[in-house]
Amino acid sequence: MALGIDPAAPSADLRYAWRVLSVTGLGMWVTFSSVSMVPLALPHMVGDLNAGPAQGDWFVLAYQLLTATLMLPLGRLSDVVGRRAMYVGGLSLVTVATLAICFCTAPGPVIALRALQGIGAAAVITNTTALLVDAFPASHVSRGIGWNITIMSTAVALGPLLGGVLTESLGWRAVFAFTVPLALLGTVWSAVSLRRTRPITNGRIRADVWGTVTSIVGVGGVVLAVNRVGDGVGSASFLVPAAAAVLGLVAFVMIERRVPNPILDLRLVLVRFRGSAYATTALLNLGLAAGPLLVSLYLQSLHGLTALSAGLCITAQACGNILVGPLAGRWAAHMQARVLATAGAFVAVVGAALLATAFALGGSGLPVAGALFVIGLGNGIFQTTNASVINIGVRPWERGMANGFRVMIDNSAALLGSAVALMLLTAGLPEALRAGALSGRTGDFGAADLTVYAHAFPLTVGVLAVLSLVAVCISALRGRTPVVEEGV
């Protein structure tokens, strides 16, 4: 059974819906290409700005922290103040902050502006799917989401290549300068194209202050703990944010059960088909998100490839997403979500198994890229279907909430999965060699240590693939997806 019925949609409504997709597509390109380009420019930024190691970390962490912690609150806020205002405001903030970074000559202002970029990006990303669900008729939502994921995957695929070329030819500031005209175009186009509407809640919802605070503490603790896992799980720099994450998330759940207008209505999560969709996307991201990172370390540290060559190999995963995204949107409109999402997740797990096999056999190049391509195919099918399912039956004034929670757990699970992967990868190495392993520098490794490190790659991917297989089982048991009328 399809995700929704398929009555003929008015052509005017569909024309507006595709225009909204062009708006969100630009937003996805700006936010995700910027993220994927910055790591290539990071060493040059640190050197040119005379930044210390901690400041260099914060060039990335400031963006990650603000984006991750604000997705849920800003998603809910868009239900209250209106999605157009939130989206245009967020993209405007990204534009101004990105332009200002081009003129920075010291680390401090860059960190502050990266934080502002993160706030703007959170407002854009968390509203993207809600805008599409608002605009597309129910029978076409999955197609819009599929194309949106395709555009995002294109940005992820091309970002590292653009970042490398721009940094090497024009310097690190060119990475940010390249984004400015796209962000400005996206801001103007969104202001022109998105319809002016009244806030959906029309003042009926009061602020959930303590829910917002505890969600920020909980998610922020996760991000900070993940960032400091390299210091050791017994270090204060890891334990303090990890404890804050646990306490914040427990307090968040307790508060959201009692307040009249929560930023996350737990009843949305507890519906079987939707709760299973949330759980599946969390576990699949936890298990598979570290794949590109592991491939980068594997190819550079064990096979001597350059960062650019490794980046080219990693784009295979995004290419799989790009190829299947639009097709998955069409399939999701006509197939039962349980079948399609589970099939996609299973294909992704097969890709992970192929990657573990390639690592175990010492393969590089084509075998590794092929495994990543299969992961991308499966992930593209799964994400398109799953994101569509989560929105079925969600009332218009809760769509920001539902999608803000989805992108928050996707982002948090991906960060946590990367941390778990790095812990597994270096668990068998002496403490003194772990930092080198995490940065891909193995020149000081002895033969025995290098063997241990090489064997850790297939073992790590294998453990994470088993975790992803749990996600497949949960998806298969999610139950039938309800059929909804247009406009519900």
N, C-alpha and C positions, 0 to 999 in steps of 0.2 A: 504494500500500500504506500502511496506517495506521501510526502511531507504535508501536502495540502491538496485541496481540490484544484481543478484547472479550468475555471470559467474564463471566458474571454475577458481580458483586461482592457479597459479603455486606453486607446492609443495615446491620449494626452497624458494620462497618468504614467504610462511606460516611458514616454519621452522625458518627463521630469525625473523619473527614477534613474534612467541612464545618465542624465545630467548630474544627479547626485553621485553616481558612481565615478564620474569624471572628477568631481570635487574630492571624494575620499581617496581616489587613486593618486591624485597629486599630493594629498596629505601623507599617504603611505610612502610615496617616493621620497618626500622630504625627510620624514622621520626615520625611515629604515635605511636609506642610502647614507644619510649622515652618520648613523650609528655604525654601519659596516665600513665606512671609510676612515673613521677616526683612529682605529687601532693601527692602521698603516702609517698614520702621521704622528703617532704618539712619541716614538723616539726622537723625532725631529723637534717636536714641541718641547719636550723635556730639555733637550740640549740648547735650543735657541733661547728659551726663557730662563735658563739656569735654575730649573726646578729640581728640588730634592726628590728622593724616591717616594716619600709620602705624598708630596704634591702631585707627582706624576700619576699615582694611584687615583687621586681625587679628580684628575681630569676626566677619568672614566666613571668613577664611583658616584660623583655628584649627580651626573645624569641618570645613572641606573637607580640610585636611591630615590630621587624625587619622582621619577617615572613610576617605579614599582609601588611606592607607598601611596600615591595620589590617584591611581587609576580607579579604585573603587569609590572613594569620596567624590571625585569629579564626575564619575559616571552617574552617581546618584544626584549630584548637584545639577546635572544637565536635565534631569527629569523635572527639577524645580524651576530653574531659571530659563530653560529652553536650550535645545541642542545647537541652534544656529549661533546664538551668542557665545556659547561655550567653545564651539569649534572655531569660529572666526577669531575669537579672542586668543585661543591657544595657539593657532597658527601665526597670528600677529606677534605673539610673544616669542615664538621660535624665530621668526624673521628678524626682529630687532636684536635679540640676543646673539644670533649667528653673525649678523653684520658687525656688532660691537666686538666680537672675538677677533675679527680680522685686524683690529687696531690695537690689540692688547700687547703690552711689552713686559708684563710681569705675571707670575703664576696666579696670585690671589684673584685678580679680576677674571681670569679665565675660569677658575673654579666656580666663582659666583655666577658667571654667565652660563656655564654648563648646567648649573642647578636651575637657572631660569629656563634654559632649553628643555630640561627634563619636565618642568611644570607644564610648559606649553605642549610638549609631546604627549604627556599623559592626557591632557584635555582633548587632543586630536585623536589619539589611538582609541581611547575608551568610548568615544562617540561614534566612531566609524561604522561599526555594525549596526548600532541603534538607528543611525541616520538611514542606512540601507533598508532596514526592516520597516521603518516608518514610510519610506518612499515606495518600495516595491510591493506589488500585490503578493499575497502569500504564495501563489503558485510560481512566482518568479524570484522569490527571495534567495533561494539557493544559487541561482545563476549569478545574481549580483554579488553574493558573498564569494563565489568561486572566482569570478573575475578580479575581485578585490584582493584575494589571496594571491592570485597570479601576479598582479602588479607589485604586491609586497615582495614576492619571491624574486621578481626581476631586480628590484632594488637591492635585495640581499646578495644576489648573484653578481651584479655589476659593481656594487659599492667597493669591494676590496680592490678590483682592478682599477677603477677610477681613482681611488685613494692612493694607490701605489704610483700611478702615472702622474697625477697632479703633484704629489709630494716630491717625487724625484725631479720633475721638470720645473716646477714653479715654487716649491716650498709648502710648508704645512698650512699656511694661511689660505692657499688656493683651495684646499679641501672645504673650508667654510665659505669662501667666496663663491665657489661653484653652487652651493646650496641656496645662497641669498636670492637670486632671481627666481628660482623655482618656488621658494617659500613665499616670495612677494606675489608671484602669479597665482599661487594657490590661495593666498589670503584674499586677493581681489576677486578671484573667480568664485570662491565660496561665499563672499559677501554679496555678489551679484546673483548667484544661482540659487542659493538656499532660500526657501520661502520664509517669510517672516510669520511666525505663529506665536500664539500666546503660550506661556509656560503650561505644560500639560497638567501639572498638579493644581494650577490656578490658586496657589497660596494655601492649599489644604494641608501641606506637610511642613512640620517644624523641623528645625535642625537637630540631628542626632549627634550632639557634640561629643559625648563620651564614646559612642561607637566609632566616630571618626578618629578620635585620639588613640583609642586602643588598637584600631586597625593599622594606623600609621606606626605605632610602637611595635606591633607584632610583625608586620611585613618589613619594616625598616630593620628590625633585629635580624630577620632572616638574611637580608641583603648584606648587612655588615658582617654577620657571622660567616657567610659564604666568602666574602672578600678577605677575611682574616684566617681562613682555614689553613693557609700556608704557614702561619705562625705556630701551628700545632693545636690539636683539640684540647690540650690541657692548659693553654695560655689564657691569660686574662682577656686579651684582645679578642679571643674567640668566645670564651665562656660568658662574658658579660652580655654581649649582644644576643647570644643564643638563649640565655636565661630571659632576657627582655622579650625575645620572640615568643617563647613558651607562655610567659605570664601575660603578655599582651594579647595573644590569640585566645587564650582561655578566658580572659576577662571580656574580650570582644564577643565571644559566643554567649556568655552569661548575660551581657548587656542586651544583645540583639534579641534575646528571647523575651525580654521584659518591656522594652520601650515601645510606645505606640507607633512610631514612624521610624523604623530602623533604616540604616543605609544598606543593610542586607537583610531582607525578609527571609528567614530560614525556611519558611514554607515553600519558597521557590526551589530551594536546594533539596528538600525532602521528597518532592514528587519523584517517583521512581525513575521515569525515563530521563528527566532532567538531571537529577542527582547522579545517575549513572554516567551521563554525558560529562558532567563536571569531574567526576572521579576518574573517568577514562582519560580525559585530556590532561589531567594532572599527572597521572602515572606514565602516560606515554611521553610527555615532555620530560619527566624526571628520568626516564630510561633512555631516551634517544637524543636529547638536546645536546649532549656532550660530544656527539659523533664528529662534527667538524673540528672541534678543539683537539680531540684525540688524534684525528687524521693529520692535523697540522703538526703536532708534536712528533708523531710517528715518522712522517715523511722528512721533516727537517733534521731531527736528531738521529734517526737510524739509517736514513737513506741519503742524507746530504743535499736534499732539494732546497732551493731558495724559497723565501717566503712567497714570492710571486708565483712560482711553479706550484707550490702547495695550495695557494689560493685558487689557481686555475682548476686544480683537481677537486677542491671543495665545492666549486660552483656546480658540480654535477648534481648535488642534492637539490639545489634551487632550480636547476633545469628540469628535474623530475616534477617538482611542484608546478613550475610554469606550464609544462606540457599537459598535465592532467587537471589543473584547476578548473578551467571552463567546462571540460567534459564532466567533471564531478558535479558541477552545478546543475547540468542537465540531467544527469543520472539521479541526483537526489530529488528532483521534482517528480520522479516516476517510480522510485524504489523505496521499499521500507528502510528507514534509517538504520534499524538494528543490523540489517544485512550489509548495507553499503559501508557504514562506519566500521563495522567489525572486519569486513574484508580489507578495508584500507589499513586499519591498524595491523592486521595480520601480515599484509605485504610489507609494511614498514619493519616488522619484527624479522621477517625473512631477510630483508636487506641488512639488518643488524647482524644476523647470523652469518651472512655472506662476508660482512666486514670483519667479523671475528676470525673467520676462516682465512681471509686474505692476510690478516695480521699474523696468524699462526704459521702460515706458509711463507712468510717473509715477502709477500707480494707488494708491489707499488704501482703507481701509475694507473693503468687501465683496470685491474681488478679492484683496486680501492675506489676509483671513480665510479665503476659500475655498481658496486655495493651501495655507495651514497646515492646514486641515481634511483635505485630501487627503493631506498628509504624515502627519497623525495616523492616518488610516485605514490607510495602508500600514505605518506603524511598528507599529501595534497588531497587525496580522496577523503581521508578521515577528517581533516580539519574543516573542509568545506561542508561536509555533511553534519558534523558535530556542532559547528557554530550555528547552522540553520536550525537544528533540533532544539537547541537551548532556548530559542526565541518563540517556539510554538506555544501558544496559550498565554504568553506573558502580556499583561495589560500595558497599554502605551506608556503609562506613567511609571512603569517598572522596568522598561527596556534598558535605560541607562544603568540601572542597578544590576540587572542580569548580565549584561555584556561587560560592565566594569569588573564584576567578579570573575568572569571568564578570563579576561585578558590579564587580570591580576594573578590568578593561579597559574596561568600559562607561563607568565614571566617569572614568578617565584619558583615554580617547579623546574624551569630550565636552569635558573641560577643554582638551585640546590642540586640538580642532577650533575652539573659541571663540577661542583665542589666534591660530591661523592665520587665522581669519576677520577678526579685528581688524587683523592685520598687513597683509593684502591690502586691507582697506578704507581704510587710511590711508597706503598705500605711495606714492601720488602726491601727498600733501600735504607742504608744508614742515614741518620738525620742530616749529616753534613752534605750529602749528595742530593737531597730532595729539592733544594732550591734550584740547582742546576737542571734537574729533570723537568721541573715545572716551566723553566724558560727555554727548554730544548737544547741546553748546553751540556754535552756529555763528554767533553774532551778530557775531563779528569777521572772518568769512570775506568775502573779496571775491567778485565775481561769477564770476571764473574758478575760484577755489578751490571755490566752492559747486558749480559744474558738474562739476569733477573728482570731488568727493565724491559727488554724485548718481550719476554714471556708475559709481562703484566698487561700488555696491550690486548691480546685476545681474551685474557681472563677478565679484564675490566669490561670489555664490550659484551662478553658472554653473560656476566652477572646482570648488567643493565638490560640485556635482551630478555632475560628471564623475568625481570621486573615489568618490562613492557608486555610480556605474554600474559601477565596478570591483568593488565589493562584490556587485552583482547577478550579475556574471559568475562570481565565485568561488562564490556560492551555487548557481548553476546547474550547476557542475561538481563539487559536493560528493559525488556518488555516492548510491547508494540507502541509505536508513536501515535498519539491521537491525531485525528483529522480535524482541522479548524476551518471555519469559514473565512473568506476574505475580510480583511479589516479587523480581525480579532487579535 
